[in-house]
Amino acid sequence: MANTEQSKKRARQADARYAVNKARRSRIRTFLRRVEEAIASGDQAVAADALKSAQPELARGVTKGVLHKNTVARKMSRLASRVKALAAKA
């Protein structure tokens, strides 16, 4: 348990950061789920729109320190290639 004033303050700050980061992660996962569902539906236009709206959220996750840069780059690349494959399939 925190004893000093400074350690109590740091504990409060950690709790606040945890809540914000948890909300950001949840929001990013929601956008990713929308892209996945659009890809599963097979509609290339809807999937492309979902990907376009998810990309800024993923990038924001990097700038805010919630996700690693390479993780986001990999996710965006793989999703983009899957959306592109829908167009080739149709």
LINMORA-V103257 format. One record per pair of residues at least 12 apart in sequence whose C-alpha atoms are under 8 Angstrom apart, sorted by the first residue. I is the first residue (numbers start at 1). J is the second residue. Records with the same first field share a line. If there is no record, write none. Layout:
# LINMORA-V103257
I = J ; J
This chain:
# LINMORA-V103257
21 = 66
24 = 61 ; 66
25 = 61 ; 66
27 = 57
28 = 54 ; 57 ; 58 ; 61
31 = 50 ; 53 ; 54 ; 57
32 = 51 ; 54
34 = 50
35 = 47 ; 50 ; 51 ; 54 ; 79
38 = 50
39 = 82 ; 83 ; 86
42 = 86
43 = 86
44 = 83 ; 84 ; 86 ; 87
47 = 83
48 = 83
51 = 79 ; 80
55 = 76
58 = 72
59 = 72
